[in-house]
Amino acid sequence: MAGKRIVSIGECMIEMSGGEDRTYRLGYAGDTLNTAWYLRALLGKGWDVDYVTALGKDRYSDDIRGFLKDNHIGTDHIGTIPERRPGLYMIHQDKGDRHFTYWRDQSAAKLLADDKSALQKAVEGASLVYFSGITLAILAPKARGRLLEAIVKARDNGAKIAFDTNLRPALWSSPRVMASVLTAAASLCDIVLPTHTDEAPLFGDKSVDDTADRYLELGVEEVVVKDGAKEALIATASERVRISPKPAEKVVDATGAGDSFNGGYLSARLNGKSIREAAEEAHRVAGVVIGHKGALVEPKFLK
Ligand SMILES: O=C(O)C(=O)C[C@H](O)[C@H](O)CO
């Protein structure tokens, strides 16, 4: 593995959470940023965590840059698209689950992979590159190709590649395109972190083992199958470990549960923990996050 540097790639949006009495809290979030945030909070000082995206020149783009810097997340490889702004999403709770409404069709982040050399530079020297199905969903087909090319290059240079398929049907032109792009991307990765309940209807998986097998057959080394409040399955070619979460004290907002699970899991693995220990840490972190509104929970609550 190269140095102690993590690069997470994707879209950070303006997040409106809460909404009771039509009162919202403004935050900044997006699946890959959320995982970067938890990696930053959980890894020691010896690690650099960089976020790669594109923002505009408006006050919210500037505020996002400041917010990331204040929280020790690197911004040096964030591109600037002057005529674009960040996307926005609102969270609402319904029937015990969180739902998102997006305003992101024209966001700056959709152009994050337009500059091929900047992208390749951004992942240089990374020990871990992290991206998601949402990162791919927001890009035009050619830009997806550029992103995957940069990722393959980073892998050839010693980076581990971690990928959460993070299905968001609303962001894709069709379920068929979503399934084929996600499968192709997963085949380039070392660690894949899917969510069984999201994947089952698309791929016909009957169990978490089916979900794991599908990715192992593609050549993925470590598959981390999340299944909400049920046990997670961590599968490699030689081992299968099932870990249940502790019952949640309170569920306020499940936004970011999977992303924080990934942050907990990957930080533990990067610190040399076993897959079992990593899954326990992942459940612990996600258990804290669902007790708070919005995707990002202050590091002090994670101790
Ligand atoms: O849905 C998205 O695109 C987001 O990134 C919003 C949320 O922060 C994320 O989905 C939570 O997992």
The ligand as an SDF file (V2000), in Angstrom:
LIG
                    3D

 12 11  0  0  0  0  0  0  0  0999 V2000
  -28.6350   10.2940   -1.7460 O   0  0  0  0  0  0  0  0  0  0  0  0
  -27.6060   10.9350   -1.9600 C   0  0  0  0  0  0  0  0  0  0  0  0
  -27.1590   11.1490   -3.0800 O   0  0  0  0  0  0  0  0  0  0  0  0
  -26.8380   11.4540   -0.8360 C   0  0  0  0  0  0  0  0  0  0  0  0
  -25.6440   11.4640   -0.9310 O   0  0  0  0  0  0  0  0  0  0  0  0
  -27.5960   11.9500    0.3400 C   0  0  0  0  0  0  0  0  0  0  0  0
  -27.2860   11.2900    1.6480 C   0  0  0  0  0  0  0  0  0  0  0  0
  -26.3230   12.0000    2.3810 O   0  0  0  0  0  0  0  0  0  0  0  0
  -26.8310    9.8800    1.5180 C   0  0  0  0  0  0  0  0  0  0  0  0
  -27.5970    9.2190    0.5500 O   0  0  0  0  0  0  0  0  0  0  0  0
  -26.9680    9.1580    2.8020 C   0  0  0  0  0  0  0  0  0  0  0  0
  -26.5330    7.8250    2.5840 O   0  0  0  0  0  0  0  0  0  0  0  0
  1  2  2  0
  2  3  1  0
  2  4  1  0
  4  5  2  0
  4  6  1  0
  6  7  1  0
  7  8  1  0
  7  9  1  0
  9 10  1  0
  9 11  1  0
 11 12  1  0
M  END
$$$$
